[in-house]
Amino acid sequence: MVSFIAARQEDVEVGDAAVPIATMRDENTSSRYADPAFPAVADLKLAATAAKVAEPCVEKLGPRLRMGVAATTPAMLTETPERVEEWKRRGALCADCGASTLYTPTHLASVPSLTLLAVSGNVILGKDRGFYAGQEQESGHGVLGASKRSSRNGSEDA
């Protein structure tokens, strides 16, 4: 799965790429598949391959490939300041709306899965590329800039 997310740590920059190797299941969809205590984890072989293959490509664009824990929320832009602070304190790189709902059932079905995310904002620093607001507020660079350029040009080589 490929998506856009907002960072939850000061050192995660707009334009960076993130691969959540696990997610905090802070949504209610994945609990339909497994008890809330069951972890939502990416396929570790795919994560290792992503690190080996994608990192040099991502870094050529200027950003960094970040790997770690994310928080999956039920809906975009519904986080309270308290939830954002809790995810930050627990070390979540970012929040998304789908990784745990992908990782939980695919793990149970023995289907490898992985999520690649482009950082479009940082709620801790108040930075937003305009993905949510509908307009760009910073120059296009990194993974997000390449993705936006390819979608504008109809190109498939982001």
TAKAGI-V530415 format. One line per field, one symbol per residue. phi: phi as a letter, one per 40 degrees, with the letter a starting at -180 (. if undefined). Layout:
# TAKAGI-V530415
phi=???
This chain:
# TAKAGI-V530415
phi=.bababcbbdcccdhcbbbccabcccabcccccaddccccbccccccccdccccdcccccchcbcbbicbbcbcacgbccdccdccccccgccabbbadccccccccccfbcaabbbbcbabcccgcacgdccgacbbccagcccccccccccgcbbc
